[in-house]
Amino acid sequence: MFKIKLLILLLISVFQISCTGKINKNNSFGIGYIGDSYEGLLLKNTLEANLRGFTIYNQQSNLIIDGSISHNYDTYITNIDNTSQRENVTTNINMRIYDQKLECFIYSYSEDISQFYIYASGTYFLSNKKAQEKIMNDNTNFLTKKFINSIPADLNTCE
């Protein structure tokens, strides 16, 4: 049994190493203005942490990432009896990479993701806010990693 657990852990670590090898480390990126106030600040911090983790962050780089983030909320009822309300949280990011040498945008990325949670009654309002914050944080982290993984290796031409 111990050997099986060890082999599973080895397989997981090999898989994680193979997934991180897809990041292009030839370019380094700085971070410019990320809009939308508090959510923009969270996106900027998440983006900077991930770029530092992949060792491709350099604030003096000629490639500057800027963008924006938005969250939309929608409540809907999912069953015939109207007893289960859910709130859908949709997160959208728009990111662009600007090359200061070429003086143009060389890459654009736009993506959205949505998740929902079961809406509790008014007495449990705090749990609704916590669920909403967790979903917004999870969506931001996921979209940031997806953006970094989508950056092409060749960033030499303007759009």
C-alpha positions in Angstrom: 0.0 0.0 0.0 2.9 2.4 0.8 4.5 1.7 -2.5 1.2 2.5 -4.4 0.9 5.9 -2.5 4.5 6.7 -3.3 4.0 5.9 -7.0 0.9 8.1 -7.1 2.8 11.0 -5.6 5.6 10.5 -8.1 3.2 10.5 -10.9 1.5 13.7 -9.7 4.9 15.5 -9.3 6.0 14.4 -12.8 2.7 15.7 -14.2 3.2 19.1 -12.4 6.7 19.5 -13.7 5.6 18.7 -17.2 2.8 21.4 -17.0 5.1 24.1 -15.8 7.6 23.6 -18.6 5.2 25.3 -21.1 5.9 28.8 -19.8 8.0 30.9 -22.2 10.9 32.1 -20.1 12.6 34.1 -23.0 10.6 37.2 -22.3 10.1 39.1 -19.0 7.2 41.3 -18.3 6.4 44.4 -16.2 3.0 45.4 -15.0 1.4 48.6 -16.0 -2.1 49.9 -15.0 -4.7 47.4 -14.1 -8.1 49.0 -13.9 -11.2 48.6 -11.8 -10.1 49.8 -8.4 -9.9 47.1 -5.7 -10.4 44.1 -8.0 -7.7 45.6 -10.3 -5.3 45.7 -7.3 -6.0 42.1 -6.5 -5.5 41.1 -10.1 -2.2 43.1 -10.2 -0.9 41.4 -7.0 -2.0 37.9 -8.3 -0.4 38.6 -11.7 2.9 39.8 -10.1 3.0 36.8 -7.8 2.5 34.4 -10.6 5.1 36.1 -12.9 7.6 36.1 -10.0 6.9 32.4 -9.5 7.7 31.7 -13.1 10.7 34.0 -12.9 9.5 36.1 -15.8 8.8 39.4 -13.8 10.9 42.4 -14.4 9.4 45.9 -13.9 12.1 47.5 -16.1 11.1 45.2 -19.1 10.0 46.6 -22.4 6.9 44.3 -22.3 4.3 45.9 -20.1 1.0 44.1 -19.2 -2.1 46.2 -18.6 -5.7 45.3 -18.4 -8.9 45.3 -16.5 -11.2 43.0 -14.6 -14.9 43.0 -13.9 -17.3 40.8 -11.9 -21.0 40.5 -12.7 -23.7 39.0 -10.5 -27.0 37.4 -11.5 -29.5 35.6 -9.2 -31.6 32.9 -10.8 -33.9 30.1 -9.6 -33.0 26.6 -10.8 -36.0 24.4 -10.0 -39.8 24.2 -10.6 -40.7 24.7 -6.9 -38.7 28.0 -6.7 -37.0 26.9 -3.5 -33.4 27.0 -4.6 -31.9 30.4 -5.5 -28.4 30.6 -6.9 -26.2 33.5 -7.6 -23.9 33.3 -10.6 -20.6 35.2 -10.4 -19.0 35.9 -13.8 -15.5 37.3 -13.9 -14.1 38.8 -17.1 -10.5 39.9 -17.7 -9.1 41.9 -20.6 -5.3 41.9 -20.8 -2.9 43.4 -23.3 0.9 43.4 -23.6 2.5 46.6 -24.8 6.0 46.6 -26.3 7.7 49.9 -25.5 10.3 49.4 -28.3 7.8 48.8 -31.0 5.3 51.3 -29.4 2.3 49.0 -30.0 0.3 46.3 -28.4 1.6 42.9 -29.4 -0.8 40.6 -27.6 -4.4 40.8 -26.4 -6.3 38.3 -24.2 -9.9 38.4 -23.1 -11.6 35.6 -21.2 -14.4 35.1 -18.8 -15.4 32.4 -16.3 -18.5 31.9 -14.2 -19.4 30.0 -11.1 -22.4 29.9 -8.9 -23.3 29.2 -5.3 -26.6 28.5 -3.5 -28.0 31.7 -2.1 -28.7 31.5 1.6 -31.6 33.4 3.3 -31.1 36.8 4.9 -30.1 35.3 8.3 -27.0 33.8 6.7 -26.1 36.9 4.6 -22.4 36.7 5.8 -22.0 33.3 4.2 -23.2 34.7 0.9 -20.6 37.4 1.0 -17.8 34.9 1.9 -18.9 32.6 -0.9 -18.9 35.5 -3.3 -15.4 36.7 -2.3 -14.0 33.1 -2.5 -15.5 32.7 -6.0 -14.1 36.1 -7.2 -10.7 35.2 -5.8 -10.7 31.7 -7.4 -11.8 33.1 -10.7 -9.1 35.8 -10.6 -6.4 33.2 -9.8 -7.6 30.8 -12.6 -7.8 33.5 -15.3 -4.4 34.9 -14.3 -2.8 31.5 -14.7 -4.6 30.9 -17.9 -3.5 34.3 -19.3 0.2 33.6 -18.4 0.0 30.1 -20.1 -1.6 31.6 -23.2 1.2 34.1 -23.9 2.9 33.0 -27.2 6.6 32.5 -27.5 7.0 34.9 -30.4 6.0 38.5 -29.4 7.7 40.4 -32.2 4.9 41.8 -34.2 2.2 44.4 -33.6 -1.4 43.4 -33.7 
